Every structure is written in structure tokens, then in C-alpha cells.
Amino acid sequence: MRREFWINTVLIGGLLGVVVLAWLLDEPFIITLSTKVVIFALAGVGLNLALGHGGLVSFGHAAFFGLGGYAMGILASHAQSFEPLQLGPLVIEGSKSMPVIWLAALAVSALAALLIGSLSLRTSGVYFIMITLAFAQMIYYFAISWPAYGGEDGLLIYVRNGFPGLNTLDPIQFFLLCAAVLGVCLFLVDRLVKSRFGMALEAARQNPQRVTSLGIDPYKVRLVAFVLSAAITGLAGAIYADLNRFVSPAMLSWQVSGEIMVFVILGGVARFAGPLAGAALFIVLEHFLGGLTDFWQFWLGLLLLLVILFARGGIIGFLAGERRHG
């Protein structure tokens, strides 16, 4: 555990060091690429809660990622128009709307997860996987056929949303904001999995019958974890859409669900900084190998296969000295 702590520290420090160096050398592209790593890692943190600690192999987390993006896009499109959007007592204006939009993205993703989870968690195994995938595809095709907000062409946001006290158009300030959000979510998830709820979730993953005999409903525990997981992934979707100033049905596609799962598996399932390590490696491979060949996914797939076969605990576990036996 101590070795893993230092690996996590080096990983986080290395990412910050790259960003500082890029800032000193005036390389905004590297900062933006690092921001993308942080956002994808945040999405992975959400899935890691359900997959790593709850044993819930969700292949529909792109639904929450995309819903968070559309929550941002729809609210921002109104807030940045001449008429501010009014939600009850709240009036959203384009200048400082980011915190309110984040809350909306959290709420929309959590509500969708509550509805999807209440049905899908009554099953298990491949049935759970297929039901979550089916719901994600339903939302994907609904977004394609929704012409009011771009339909298949997506929705363009002309100006990045603002955050009080920051200039979000400055790459380094936007990166630090995203990094702060990731840090808070990592801390909260770590506290959660080490709490009594986390122990109940782990027990429900290992032996639901024994948990039931103790008077704890494993269905409710898993549902809460699923909703929290979706909310974090939805927040990542909202920030990602703000980064690109664009949201489209592509954010809801099953490929995105697969990519988020790849982040978690590569970095290490149930590892504190596993999603960050996996997202960083994915972006590095995409950027450097993608410039050399259109088939860079082949090398990613080969690496993923090697991790599954020989590296228990993903990259973090491998560096920590763990090996798969048998």
C-alpha cells in the first residue's frame, strides 16, 4: 500500500509537472491535452466506483457522460442567449454559470441512473451489461432524433461557461479547475469506499447472501453506488462538453462506454489513481500513435490484453509489484 501511495504521488506530480512545463514554454496544446486526461480520469473515477468496488460491469456509462454534456449544452445555449434561463428561483446567466450547470448535470445523470439502475440491478451478469447498454443506445438514438438541440449534428456552444474568479478561456486556469474537481472527487470516493457504506458495497459484491442475512439490502447499496457513479461521470461529461464547446450524440455512443472502461482496466480496477493512469496512457497512445497510423487501436488492444493476462491491478498494481499467478 505504501508503494502504491508513492506511485500515485509520482503520477499526479508528473502530470502537474508536464502542465507547468507546458505553461512555461507557452504550449497551450499540451495543457489542453492534459485537461482532457483529467476529464477522462474523472469519468473513470465514476465508473470505478461501480465497477471496481461494486462489481457492476456497466456498459452504459456513456449515457451519463452524454447526459451531463447535453445538460451543459442545453443550459448554456439558453444562458448565453439574450434571454437568461430561469429555473425556479435560479437565473442562469452565461458569465458565471458553470457551478449551476455542474449541479444540473449531476442531477440529470443521477436521476437517469436511478431509473436505469432500479431496473437493471434486478438482474446480474451479462443481463445487467446488456440492459445498461440498451438504455444507453436508447438515449443515443433519442439525441440523434432531437432536432431542437442539433440532432445528429450536435450543439455548438460559442463561449465557454464562466466560473467565479477564474478566466476559463485561459488553458492553465481551466486545467487547474478541472484538476481541483478531480482531486475532490478522488478524495470523496476514497472516503466513501473506506466508510461503512463502502464495506457494505464490497460485501455485497463478494457475498450478497451474507449481506442480506445481516439485515442489509444489497440492492439498495448497489443502487446508491450506481447513482453516485453516474453523477460523477455526468459531471465529467459536462466539463468535457465545456472543454470542446460542443456536444453531440457521439458522447452517448457505446464506444465511449468502452473507452471509459478501458481507462479503469488499464490503470487498475478499484485503484485510487487507476483511472488517471489509464486515461493518461490512452491519451498518450492516441496522440502519438494516432499520428503514425490509423490502426493505433491495435496496439492499445494488445496492451489491454497484456494487462488483463499478466498485470493484476492494472498499471498501478504492476508497478506496485503485484503479479497475476495461476
C-alpha positions in Angstrom: 0.0 0.0 0.0 2.9 2.4 0.8 4.5 1.6 -2.6 1.2 2.3 -4.3 0.9 5.6 -2.5 4.2 6.8 -3.8 3.3 5.6 -7.3 0.1 7.7 -7.1 2.1 10.6 -5.9 4.6 10.4 -8.7 1.8 10.0 -11.3 -0.1 13.1 -10.1 3.1 15.1 -9.7 4.3 14.1 -13.1 1.1 15.3 -14.7 1.3 18.6 -12.9 4.9 18.9 -13.8 4.1 18.4 -17.5 1.5 21.1 -17.3 3.7 23.6 -15.6 6.5 22.9 -18.1 4.0 23.4 -21.0 2.8 26.6 -19.4 6.4 28.0 -19.1 7.1 27.0 -22.7 3.8 28.5 -23.8 2.4 25.3 -25.2 -1.4 25.5 -24.7 -2.0 22.4 -26.8 -0.2 20.2 -24.1 -2.2 21.9 -21.4 -5.4 21.2 -23.2 -4.4 17.6 -23.8 -3.6 17.3 -20.1 -7.1 18.7 -19.3 -8.6 16.0 -21.5 -6.7 13.4 -19.4 -8.1 14.9 -16.2 -11.7 14.9 -17.5 -11.5 11.3 -18.8 -10.0 10.3 -15.5 -13.0 11.9 -13.7 -15.3 9.8 -15.9 -13.2 6.8 -15.0 -13.5 7.6 -11.3 -17.3 7.4 -11.6 -17.2 4.0 -13.3 -14.5 2.7 -11.0 -16.9 3.2 -8.0 -19.5 0.9 -9.6 -17.1 -1.5 -11.4 -14.2 -1.7 -9.1 -15.9 -1.5 -5.7 -19.4 -2.7 -6.6 -18.7 -5.3 -9.2 -21.2 -3.6 -11.6 -20.0 -4.1 -15.1 -21.9 -1.2 -16.7 -21.6 -0.9 -20.4 -23.9 2.1 -20.5 -21.9 4.8 -18.6 -21.7 6.8 -21.9 -25.4 7.6 -21.3 -24.5 9.5 -18.1 -21.4 11.1 -19.8 -23.5 12.3 -22.6 -26.4 13.4 -20.5 -24.0 15.6 -18.5 -22.8 17.0 -21.7 -26.3 17.8 -23.0 -27.3 19.3 -19.7 -24.4 21.7 -20.1 -25.1 22.3 -23.8 -28.8 23.0 -23.4 -28.5 25.2 -20.3 -25.5 27.1 -21.8 -27.3 27.7 -25.1 -30.0 29.5 -23.2 -27.8 31.2 -20.7 -25.6 32.6 -23.5 -28.6 33.9 -25.5 -30.1 37.3 -25.0 -32.7 35.9 -22.6 -31.2 34.3 -19.4 -32.7 30.9 -18.5 -34.8 30.9 -15.3 -35.1 27.7 -13.3 -37.5 28.5 -10.5 -35.6 30.9 -8.2 -32.4 30.5 -10.2 -31.5 32.7 -13.1 -28.6 31.3 -15.2 -26.5 33.9 -17.0 -23.7 33.0 -19.3 -20.9 34.8 -17.5 -20.7 32.7 -14.3 -23.0 29.8 -15.0 -20.5 26.8 -14.6 -21.3 25.9 -11.0 -25.1 25.9 -11.6 -24.6 23.9 -14.8 -22.5 21.3 -12.9 -25.3 20.9 -10.4 -27.8 20.4 -13.2 -25.5 17.8 -14.8 -25.1 15.9 -11.5 -28.9 15.9 -11.0 -29.8 14.8 -14.5 -27.2 12.0 -14.5 -28.2 10.8 -11.1 -31.9 10.8 -11.9 -31.3 8.8 -15.1 -29.1 6.4 -13.1 -31.9 6.0 -10.5 -34.4 5.0 -13.2 -31.9 2.8 -15.1 -30.4 1.2 -12.0 -33.8 0.4 -10.4 -34.5 -1.9 -13.4 -31.1 -3.2 -14.4 -29.9 -4.0 -10.8 -32.7 -6.6 -10.5 -30.6 -8.7 -12.9 -26.9 -9.6 -12.8 -24.1 -10.8 -15.1 -24.5 -10.4 -18.8 -28.1 -9.4 -18.4 -27.1 -6.3 -16.4 -24.4 -5.5 -19.0 -26.9 -5.7 -21.9 -29.7 -3.7 -20.1 -27.3 -0.8 -19.3 -26.1 -0.9 -22.9 -29.7 -1.0 -24.2 -30.6 2.1 -22.2 -27.5 4.0 -23.4 -28.4 3.2 -27.0 -32.0 4.4 -26.5 -30.7 7.7 -25.2 -28.2 7.9 -28.1 -30.9 7.5 -30.7 -33.2 9.9 -29.0 -30.4 12.5 -29.1 -29.9 11.9 -32.8 -33.6 12.5 -33.5 -33.9 15.6 -31.3 -33.6 18.5 -33.8 -34.3 21.2 -31.3 -30.8 20.8 -30.0 -28.8 19.9 -33.1 -29.9 16.3 -33.6 -27.2 14.3 -35.4 -25.1 17.4 -36.0 -24.8 18.2 -32.3 -25.0 21.5 -30.4 -22.3 24.2 -30.7 -21.6 26.4 -27.6 -20.0 29.7 -28.8 -18.4 30.7 -25.5 -17.0 28.5 -22.6 -19.0 28.9 -19.5 -17.6 31.0 -16.7 -16.5 30.2 -13.2 -16.4 32.9 -10.4 -13.0 34.3 -10.0 -11.4 32.5 -13.0 -10.9 33.1 -16.7 -11.9 29.7 -18.0 -10.7 30.6 -21.5 -7.1 30.6 -20.1 -5.9 26.9 -20.6 -3.9 26.8 -17.4 -6.8 28.2 -15.3 -9.3 25.8 -16.8 -6.9 22.8 -16.3 -6.4 23.8 -12.6 -10.2 24.0 -12.2 -10.6 20.5 -13.7 -7.8 19.1 -11.6 -9.4 20.5 -8.5 -12.7 18.8 -9.3 -10.9 15.5 -10.0 -9.0 15.9 -6.7 -12.2 16.5 -4.7 -14.0 13.5 -6.4 -11.0 11.2 -5.8 -10.9 12.2 -2.1 -14.7 11.8 -1.6 -14.8 8.4 -3.4 -11.8 7.2 -1.3 -13.5 8.3 1.9 -16.7 6.6 0.7 -15.2 3.2 -0.1 -13.4 3.2 3.3 -16.6 4.0 5.2 -19.2 1.6 6.4 -21.1 2.1 3.2 -18.0 1.1 1.2 -17.6 -2.0 3.3 -21.2 -2.9 2.7 -20.8 -2.4 -1.0 -17.7 -4.6 -1.1 -19.5 -7.3 0.9 -22.5 -7.1 -1.5 -20.1 -7.7 -4.4 -18.5 -10.7 -2.7 -21.3 -12.4 -1.0 -24.8 -10.7 -1.3 -26.5 -13.6 0.7 -24.4 -13.0 3.7 -25.1 -9.2 3.5 -28.8 -10.0 3.4 -28.5 -12.2 6.5 -27.1 -9.1 8.3 -30.2 -7.1 7.5 -28.6 -5.0 4.7 -30.4 -4.9 1.4 -27.6 -5.3 -1.3 -30.0 -4.0 -4.0 -30.2 -0.6 -2.2 -26.5 -0.4 -1.6 -25.7 -1.1 -5.2 -28.3 1.3 -6.4 -26.8 4.1 -4.3 -23.3 3.3 -5.6 -24.7 3.2 -9.2 -26.3 6.6 -8.8 -23.2 8.2 -7.3 -21.1 6.6 -10.0 -23.3 8.0 -12.8 -23.4 11.5 -11.2 -19.6 11.7 -11.3 -19.4 10.5 -14.9 -22.1 13.0 -15.8 -20.1 15.8 -14.2 -17.2 14.7 -16.4 -19.4 14.9 -19.4 -20.5 18.4 -18.7 -16.8 19.6 -18.2 -15.8 17.7 -21.4 -18.5 19.5 -23.4 -17.3 22.8 -22.0 -13.8 22.0 -23.0 -14.8 21.4 -26.6 -17.6 23.9 -26.5 -19.6 21.3 -28.4 -21.9 18.4 -27.5 -23.1 15.7 -29.9 -24.7 12.2 -29.8 -21.2 10.8 -30.1 -20.8 11.3 -26.4 -23.6 8.8 -25.8 -22.2 6.1 -28.1 -21.3 2.6 -26.9 -17.7 3.3 -27.9 -17.4 5.9 -25.2 -18.6 3.4 -22.6 -15.9 1.1 -23.8 -13.2 3.8 -23.6 -14.2 4.7 -20.0 -14.0 1.0 -19.1 -10.6 0.8 -20.8 -9.3 3.7 -18.6 -10.3 1.8 -15.5 -8.9 -1.6 -16.5 -5.6 -0.2 -17.8 -4.9 1.9 -14.8 -6.2 -0.7 -12.3 -9.7 -1.6 -11.2 -10.5 -0.3 -7.7 -7.2 1.6 -7.5 -7.2 5.1 -6.2 -5.4 6.7 -9.2 -6.1 3.9 -11.6 -8.5 5.9 -13.8 -5.9 8.7 -14.1 -3.1 6.3 -15.1 -5.4 4.6 -17.7 -6.7 7.9 -19.1 -3.2 9.3 -19.4 -1.9 6.2 -21.2 -4.9 6.2 -23.5 -4.4 9.9 -24.5 -0.7 9.5 -25.0 -1.2 6.4 -27.3 -4.0 8.2 -29.2 -1.9 11.3 -29.7 1.5 9.8 -30.6 0.5 6.5 -32.3 -2.5 8.1 -33.9 -0.2 10.4 -35.8 1.8 7.4 -37.1 -1.0 5.0 -38.1 -4.8 4.9 -38.4 -4.7 1.5 -36.7 -3.2 2.7 -33.3 -6.2 0.9 -31.6 -4.5 -2.4 -32.4 -1.6 -1.5 -30.1 -4.0 -0.3 -27.4 -5.9 -3.6 -27.7 -2.6 -5.5 -27.4 -1.6 -3.6 -24.3 -5.0 -4.1 -22.8 -4.7 -7.9 -23.4 -1.3 -8.0 -21.7 -2.6 -6.1 -18.7 -5.6 -8.4 -18.4 -3.4 -11.5 -18.7 -0.3 -10.6 -16.7 -0.9 -7.4 -14.6 -3.2 -7.9 -11.7 -4.4 -4.5 -10.7 -3.6 -2.8 -14.0 -0.6 -0.5 -14.4 -0.8 0.7 -10.8 -0.8 -2.8 -9.5 2.0 -3.9 -11.8 4.3 -1.0 -10.7 3.4 -1.8 -7.1 4.9 -5.2 -7.6 1.7 -7.3 -7.9 1.7 -10.1 -10.4 -1.1 -12.4 -11.5 -0.5 -16.0 -10.6 -2.2 -19.0 -12.0 
